[in-house]
Amino acid sequence: MGEWVKHHVKEEETEMFPKLRKTDMDMTSIGAELAERKAELMAEDDEAGKEEKLDGEADEEEES
């Protein structure tokens, strides 16, 4: 798997990124949007994890 990841990264760096740099896309803006969405998803994941933990604790209390 590590080799696959290395190949994928190399492909992006040598093929995709040079093509993107030649476009008029605002890469800084896109990067900011991606970072914002990542933060939203991470917060949702954290909240889901907290709810799962609370559900598990409630199940343990019911079993006692």
NORRA-V286004 format. One record per backbone hydrogen bond with DSSP energy under -0.5 kcal/mol. NH is the residue of the N-H (numbers start at 1). CO is the residue of the C=O. If there is no record, write none. Layout:
[[NH;CO] [NH;CO]]
This chain:
[[5;1] [6;2] [7;3] [8;4] [9;5] [10;6] [11;7] [12;8] [13;9] [14;10] [15;11] [16;11] [17;12] [19;15] [20;16] [21;17] [22;18] [22;19] [23;20] [27;25] [30;26] [31;27] [32;28] [33;29] [34;30] [35;31] [36;32] [37;33] [38;34] [39;35] [40;36] [41;37] [42;38] [43;39] [44;40] [45;41] [46;42] [47;43] [48;44] [49;45] [50;46] [51;47] [52;48] [53;49] [54;50] [55;51] [56;52] [57;53] [58;54] [59;55] [60;56] [61;57] [62;58] [63;59] [64;60]]
